[in-house]
Amino acid sequence: MSASNQMLAFEIYGKREHLYEIHFHSSVMGEFLNKIPGTMTTGLDLTHYEDVTGSFLDKPGDRRECAVMYDSRIKCNAGKRDAVLKKLSALAVKIDADLNDCWTFMVLKSLDNDHEVRIFQRYGSWKGLDAQENFEPRLNALFESKNEIASMEGRAFVPNRKGWLHR
């Protein structure tokens, strides 16, 4: 953990105001904000998303902490986000049906702009992440979207029971 250079906290709120009016005023967040900013090279990188599809946080069964979380950010070409979201929505159904080690696959659209998409994923093992990366419907969806996607990046994070660390 001491060698990690990034941390991701993924939190879901019923309304955007709940983050700013309730969570930011909680004792836990107060403690965090008193300790952490002095160690950060940037301020809090807050982005806001709405879930589109695939919003299963856990599949039925095993409730242990996942082995890996994967965060994908997609920048769509102008006017192409809805087409990408449609393909990712169909993919989420296939992943849910066929990939048991994928515990979470949430497709999200940015509320801050009209071109970003994010996919939040959790896996029971690294093998599960590898299976999704090589899943033929995923590869097909991305190949079919190559003229609609301007860029895509992803990062794996491992849990530390306080957040998600990237190394």
N, C-alpha and C positions, 0 to 999 in steps of 0.2 A: 504493500500500500504506500510506503514512503516514496517509491519511485514513480507514482502516478502523477501525471501532469494535467489531468482534466477530471472533473467530476460532473456527472449528469444527475439531476433530480427530475423525475417525471411525475408530475402531480396532476390530478384531474379534479376540477371544480365544476359545480353546477352552473355557475355564472362567473364571468371574468371578475366581477366586483368582489366575489368571495376571496380571491387571492389578495387583492389590494386592501380590502376593508376588514377582513377577518384574519387571514393567515399571517399577513405582514405585521399584525398587532398582537400575535400570540406570544406567549413566553418562550416557546421553543425557537421561533424565528428571531425573537429579540436576542436570545443567547447566540444563535448562529451569526446574526449580523454584527454582533459585538466582537466575535472571534475571527471570522473568516476574511472579511474584506482586506485586511492588512496583508494577507498572504496571497491575494488574487492579483493577477496581472491585468485583469479586466474587471469591469463591474459585473453585476448580475446580467446574464444574457437571457432575458425573458422573451419568449415567443409564445404566441397564442394560436391554438388550433381547435378545429371542430372535428369530431369524429365523423367519418363518412361511412365506413363499413368495417366488418371484421372485428367489431369491438368486443371480442371475448377477452377478458383479462386473465382468465384461467380456464382450462378445460377441466371437465369433471375428473375427479380422481386425486392424484398426487398433489399435495399442497406444499411440498418442500420448496425452499428457495431455488430459483433457477440457476443454472450454471453460467449462462451468458445472456446478455441483453444486446440487441443490435439496433442501432438507430440509423435509419436511412433518410437522407434529405434529397429531394428531387426538385430541380428547377425546370419548369415547363416552358416551352416556347410560348410566345404571346398568343393568347386565345386557345391554347391546347390543353389546359389543365383538366377540363371536364372529360375530354377524351381519355386522358391518362387515368383519371379517377375511375372511369367506367371499366377499363381493363384491369386495374388493381382490385376493384370490387369483385369482379369475376374470379380473379386469382385468389382472393381471400377465402372464397367459398371452397375452392379446390384444396387450398392448404389446410383449412379446417377439417375437411373430409379425409384427406390422405396423409397428412404428416402429424402423427401423434406426439412427436417430441417438440413440436411447435406449440407452446403453451399460450402465446399471445401473438396476434398479428392484427394490429390496428392501423388502418389507413386514415390519415388525417389531412385536412386542407387548412392552409394558413388563413387566419383571420386578419393578419397584418398586411397581406398583399394578395394579388390574384394569380400568382404563378408558382407558389411553393406547395409541395406535397411532402408529407413525412410518413414514414412507416416505423412504428414502434413494435419490436419483436422480442419475445422471451423464449428461451429454449431450455429443456431439461439437461441438455448436454451439448458439447461442441459438435458432436456427430450430428445432432439434430439441425444445427445451423448449417453444416456442410450439406446435409440432405436438401434443405430448402434452397441453398445457393445453386444446386445442380438439378433442381426439380424442373422437369421439362415444361410444364405450364408457366413457370416463372420465367424461364429463358425465352419462351415464345412471346409472353406478354411484353417483356422488355424489348425484344427484337422488333415486334410490331409497333412499338412506341418510339423507335429511334428517331423519327422525324418530328416527334412531339416533345421530346425531352432534350433540354439544352445541356443539363449536367446532372450528375448523380454522385453522391458520396455516401459512405457509410463507415460506421465505427462500432467496434465491439467494446462492450463494457462488462466488467465482472463485479459481482456484488461484494460489499464489505459490511453489510447490515446497517449502514448509515447512508448509503447512496450508491452510486455506480462509478467505478473508476476506470479510466482509459489509460492504457500504457502502450 
